[in-house]
Amino acid sequence: MSFDPRLLDGILVCPRSKSPLVRDADALISVDPACRLRYEIKDGIPNMLIEEATEMIPEAWVEVMRRHGRNSDGALLATQS
């Protein structure tokens, strides 16, 4: 039986800020602009230890947020009708 790691995407939150996370390639990234922590996924398992997370530089974090439909505050962008 295989496990689909995307099932965790809506359940896991940032351990430091308790904010949602976005999945970007091999990492889960906090949407909290004050936190900007990146948690690596190794062998399909997210490493959620704060001590092992890396803080992203603001410019790189904003780019990831934009790729995932979020603004520079980490909030979801309004969809246009």
Summary of the structure (lengths in Angstrom):
residues: 81
radius of gyration: 12.7
end to end distance: 40.8
largest distance: 42.2
contacts: 195
relative contact order: 0.18
helix: 21%
strand: 27%
